[in-house]
Amino acid sequence: MMDLDPRLYENVSVSDNDVRDIVLSYLMHNCYKETAETFLSSTGLKLPIDYTVDVDKRKAILNSVLEGDAVKAIKLTDELVPNLLENDKDLHFDILSLHFVELVRSRKCTEAVEFGKKMLTPFGKIPKYVEKLEDFLALLAYEEPEKSPMFHLLSPEYRQNVADSLNRAILANANLPAYSSLERVIQQSTVVRQYLQQEVGKAFLNK
């Protein structure tokens, strides 16, 4: 394997404070307030005022999503950021779909059908929602939806993805970074790695 040019790593320095700031950013971004406070007490750092904005309210909203209580999540979101869901149709659809999924999971199929007709089918008029809407409605056809081809819609990972999207939207609305410093570092390192792999590939082809 070809050695990468060492000059690529020149003038790259990461201090302990940089690492601590990245960790703190991640903890507060994801509403791990108690862990962040413990981290602060052990490092002697001070918490930037921006990080404290609505963290307790965001935590309550995200916990509601992760627990599958979409109705509560919508109520709390509307209280914290009025019109956010009204203006973000993708996010609104995803949160409404969580409530539909929980009704299906609880075998409340009649309620699920009624809710789907009232709250989800209007999205079917928009082409980009049609396929996802069909997947959700198809869950009703299975006695054990957890074993259906759409089982991922009932997974904790799906809830987490919706919670992450909602968290980013709330932060962006408050003019705060939608991604934590750690996520941005990972994104940047991925781009750099892909670029280096392409350059290495070109070098081999040009031999």
C-alpha positions as CSV (number, residue, x, y, z in Angstrom):
1,M,0.0,0.0,0.0
2,M,1.3,3.5,-0.9
3,D,2.4,5.7,2.0
4,L,0.5,8.9,2.3
5,D,2.4,12.1,2.0
6,P,3.4,13.1,5.6
7,R,3.0,16.8,4.6
8,L,-0.7,16.2,4.9
9,Y,-0.3,16.0,8.6
10,E,1.9,19.0,9.1
11,N,0.5,21.8,11.3
12,V,-2.3,19.6,12.6
13,S,-2.5,19.9,16.3
14,V,-5.3,19.0,18.7
15,S,-5.1,20.2,22.3
16,D,-6.6,18.7,25.4
17,N,-9.0,21.7,25.5
18,D,-10.1,21.0,21.9
19,V,-10.9,17.4,22.9
20,R,-12.8,18.5,26.0
21,D,-14.8,21.1,24.0
22,I,-15.7,18.4,21.5
23,V,-16.9,16.0,24.3
24,L,-18.8,18.8,26.0
25,S,-20.5,19.8,22.7
26,Y,-21.6,16.2,22.1
27,L,-23.0,15.8,25.6
28,M,-25.0,19.0,25.6
29,H,-26.1,18.6,22.0
30,N,-27.7,15.3,22.9
31,C,-29.1,16.6,26.2
32,Y,-26.9,14.6,28.5
33,K,-26.9,17.5,31.0
34,E,-26.1,15.5,34.2
35,T,-23.1,13.8,32.5
36,A,-22.0,17.2,31.2
37,E,-22.1,18.7,34.6
38,T,-20.0,15.8,36.0
39,F,-17.6,16.2,33.1
40,L,-17.3,19.9,33.8
41,S,-16.6,19.4,37.5
42,S,-13.8,17.0,36.7
43,T,-12.2,19.2,34.1
44,G,-12.7,22.7,35.5
45,L,-14.3,23.9,32.3
46,K,-17.2,26.4,32.3
47,L,-20.4,25.7,30.4
48,P,-20.9,28.2,27.5
49,I,-24.3,29.9,27.9
50,D,-25.4,28.8,24.4
51,Y,-25.3,25.1,25.5
52,T,-27.9,25.7,28.2
53,V,-30.6,26.9,25.9
54,D,-33.7,24.8,26.3
55,V,-31.7,21.7,27.1
56,D,-34.2,20.4,29.7
57,K,-37.2,21.0,27.3
58,R,-35.3,19.4,24.4
59,K,-34.5,16.4,26.6
60,A,-38.2,16.0,27.5
61,I,-39.1,16.1,23.8
62,L,-36.5,13.7,22.7
63,N,-37.3,11.2,25.5
64,S,-41.0,11.3,24.4
65,V,-39.9,10.4,20.9
66,L,-37.6,7.6,22.1
67,E,-40.4,6.2,24.3
68,G,-42.7,6.2,21.3
69,D,-45.0,8.9,22.7
70,A,-45.3,11.0,19.6
71,V,-48.4,12.9,20.8
72,K,-46.5,14.2,23.8
73,A,-43.5,15.0,21.6
74,I,-45.7,17.0,19.2
75,K,-47.3,18.9,22.1
76,L,-44.0,19.8,23.8
77,T,-42.4,20.8,20.4
78,D,-45.3,23.1,19.6
79,E,-44.9,24.7,23.1
80,L,-41.2,25.2,22.6
81,V,-41.0,26.1,18.9
82,P,-44.5,27.1,17.6
83,N,-45.0,26.3,13.9
84,L,-41.8,24.2,13.6
85,L,-43.6,21.1,12.6
86,E,-46.1,23.0,10.5
87,N,-43.3,24.4,8.5
88,D,-41.2,21.2,8.3
89,K,-43.5,18.7,6.6
90,D,-40.8,15.9,6.5
91,L,-40.3,16.1,10.3
92,H,-44.1,16.3,10.9
93,F,-44.7,13.2,8.8
94,D,-42.0,11.3,10.6
95,I,-43.3,12.1,14.1
96,L,-46.9,11.4,13.1
97,S,-45.8,8.1,11.7
98,L,-44.3,7.1,15.1
99,H,-47.8,7.4,16.6
100,F,-49.2,5.2,13.9
101,V,-46.5,2.7,14.5
102,E,-47.2,2.5,18.2
103,L,-50.9,1.9,17.5
104,V,-49.9,-0.9,15.2
105,R,-47.4,-2.3,17.8
106,S,-50.2,-2.3,20.4
107,R,-52.5,-4.1,18.0
108,K,-54.9,-1.1,18.0
109,C,-55.5,-1.6,14.4
110,T,-58.9,0.2,14.2
111,E,-57.4,3.3,15.9
112,A,-54.4,3.0,13.6
113,V,-56.6,3.0,10.5
114,E,-58.6,6.0,11.7
115,F,-55.4,7.9,12.6
116,G,-53.8,7.0,9.3
117,K,-56.8,8.2,7.3
118,K,-57.0,11.4,9.2
119,M,-53.4,12.4,9.7
120,L,-51.2,10.5,7.3
121,T,-53.2,10.0,4.0
122,P,-53.2,13.7,3.3
123,F,-49.4,13.3,2.8
124,G,-50.2,10.9,0.0
125,K,-51.0,13.8,-2.3
126,I,-47.3,14.6,-2.2
127,P,-45.3,12.2,-4.4
128,K,-42.2,11.9,-2.1
129,Y,-44.3,10.6,0.8
130,V,-46.2,7.9,-1.2
131,E,-43.7,5.1,-0.8
132,K,-43.1,5.6,2.9
133,L,-46.9,5.9,3.4
134,E,-47.4,2.6,1.7
135,D,-44.8,1.0,3.9
136,F,-46.5,2.2,7.1
137,L,-50.0,1.2,6.0
138,A,-48.7,-2.2,4.9
139,L,-47.9,-3.0,8.6
140,L,-51.6,-3.4,9.1
141,A,-51.6,-6.5,6.8
142,Y,-49.4,-8.5,9.2
143,E,-50.5,-10.2,12.4
144,E,-46.9,-9.8,13.6
145,P,-45.7,-6.6,12.1
146,E,-42.3,-7.1,13.9
147,K,-41.7,-9.9,11.4
148,S,-42.8,-8.0,8.3
149,P,-40.5,-6.7,5.7
150,M,-41.1,-3.2,7.2
151,F,-39.9,-4.3,10.7
152,H,-37.3,-1.5,10.8
153,L,-40.1,1.0,11.2
154,L,-40.8,-0.4,14.6
155,S,-37.2,-0.4,15.7
156,P,-35.5,1.8,18.3
157,E,-33.2,2.9,15.5
158,Y,-36.1,4.5,13.7
159,R,-37.2,6.3,16.8
160,Q,-33.6,7.5,17.3
161,N,-33.4,8.8,13.7
162,V,-36.6,10.8,14.2
163,A,-35.4,12.1,17.5
164,D,-32.1,13.2,16.0
165,S,-33.8,15.0,13.1
166,L,-36.2,16.8,15.6
167,N,-33.3,17.8,17.8
168,R,-31.3,19.3,14.9
169,A,-34.4,21.2,13.8
170,I,-35.0,22.7,17.2
171,L,-31.3,23.7,17.5
172,A,-31.3,25.2,14.0
173,N,-34.4,27.2,14.9
174,A,-32.5,28.7,17.9
175,N,-29.5,29.5,15.6
176,L,-27.4,26.9,17.2
177,P,-25.3,24.3,15.4
178,A,-27.5,21.5,14.1
179,Y,-24.6,19.0,14.5
180,S,-22.3,18.6,17.5
181,S,-18.6,19.3,17.0
182,L,-17.9,15.5,17.2
183,E,-20.3,14.9,14.3
184,R,-18.8,17.6,12.3
185,V,-15.3,16.2,12.9
186,I,-16.5,12.8,11.8
187,Q,-18.1,14.2,8.7
188,Q,-15.0,16.2,7.8
189,S,-12.7,13.2,8.4
190,T,-14.9,11.0,6.2
191,V,-14.6,13.6,3.3
192,V,-10.8,13.8,3.8
193,R,-10.5,10.0,3.8
194,Q,-12.5,9.6,0.7
195,Y,-10.4,12.3,-1.0
196,L,-7.2,10.6,0.0
197,Q,-8.4,7.2,-1.2
198,Q,-9.2,8.8,-4.6
199,E,-5.8,10.4,-4.8
200,V,-4.1,7.1,-3.9
201,G,-6.2,5.3,-6.6
202,K,-5.1,7.9,-9.2
203,A,-1.5,7.5,-8.2
204,F,-1.7,3.7,-8.8
205,L,-3.4,4.2,-12.1
206,N,-0.8,6.7,-13.2
207,K,2.2,4.4,-12.4
